[in-house]
Amino acid sequence: MSGCDLPDPSVRPLLARGVRLRRDPVRDRVVLLAPESVVEANPSALAVLEACTGEVSIATMASDLAGRFSADPARVEADIRALIADLVRRRLVVLA
């Protein structure tokens, strides 16, 4: 995946090695922990991150989340692809 490319909907994102979702007792919310960084995620981004197991495709995530949030599936997929592309650039997610 190059600079501004979005990942294909068939790819299966996975949290990168050393990256974990954890409850932060200080912030009282789930955060993404990476070496030397902590990333807070809004509820919809957290739902995507929780699905980054390497077993679920972006298309499946979009379908599931569109139903959960009563949203347009095409819009949800576009948003997930953009989020995953950003996380890949930041080396927080890899594509399986």
FENGI-V942459 format. One record per residue. N is the residue number from 1. RES is the residue in one small letter. SS is DSSP state (H for helix, E for strand, - for the rest). PHI is phi in whole degrees, 0 to 359 (999 if undefined). OMEGA is omega in whole degrees, 0 to 359 (* if undefined). Layout:
BEGIN
N,RES,SS,PHI,OMEGA  N,RES,SS,PHI,OMEGA
END
This chain:
BEGIN
1,m,-,999,181  2,s,-,263,184  3,g,-,339,187  4,c,-,249,179  5,d,-,291,173  6,l,-,264,179  7,p,-,292,177  8,d,-,294,180  9,p,-,299,182  10,s,-,275,181  11,v,-,288,182  12,r,-,243,182  13,p,E,293,181  14,l,E,218,175  15,l,E,302,181  16,a,-,295,178  17,r,-,302,180  18,g,-,86,180  19,v,-,256,184  20,r,E,220,169  21,l,E,266,181  22,r,E,217,174  23,r,E,282,178  24,d,E,262,183  25,p,-,294,179  26,v,-,290,180  27,r,-,273,184  28,d,-,54,176  29,r,E,201,178  30,v,E,279,179  31,v,E,232,175  32,l,E,264,180  33,l,E,261,176  34,a,E,227,179  35,p,-,308,177  36,e,-,63,176  37,s,E,206,176  38,v,E,229,181  39,v,E,241,175  40,e,E,272,182  41,a,-,238,175  42,n,-,287,185  43,p,H,303,181  44,s,H,288,177  45,a,H,295,177  46,l,H,298,178  47,a,H,299,177  48,v,H,293,181  49,l,H,300,179  50,e,H,295,180  51,a,-,273,181  52,c,-,280,182  53,t,E,254,185  54,g,-,85,182  55,e,-,248,186  56,v,-,244,179  57,s,-,284,176  58,i,H,301,180  59,a,H,299,179  60,t,H,292,176  61,m,H,303,183  62,a,H,298,180  63,s,H,298,180  64,d,H,297,183  65,l,H,288,177  66,a,H,298,177  67,g,H,293,182  68,r,H,294,183  69,f,H,258,181  70,s,-,49,184  71,a,-,236,178  72,d,-,292,183  73,p,H,303,180  74,a,H,295,179  75,r,H,293,179  76,v,H,298,179  77,e,H,298,179  78,a,H,299,179  79,d,H,295,179  80,i,H,295,179  81,r,H,300,179  82,a,H,293,179  83,l,H,298,180  84,i,H,298,178  85,a,H,302,179  86,d,H,295,180  87,l,H,294,176  88,v,H,294,178  89,r,H,301,181  90,r,-,274,178  91,r,-,62,177  92,l,-,262,181  93,v,E,225,172  94,v,E,242,181  95,l,E,254,181  96,a,-,265,*
END
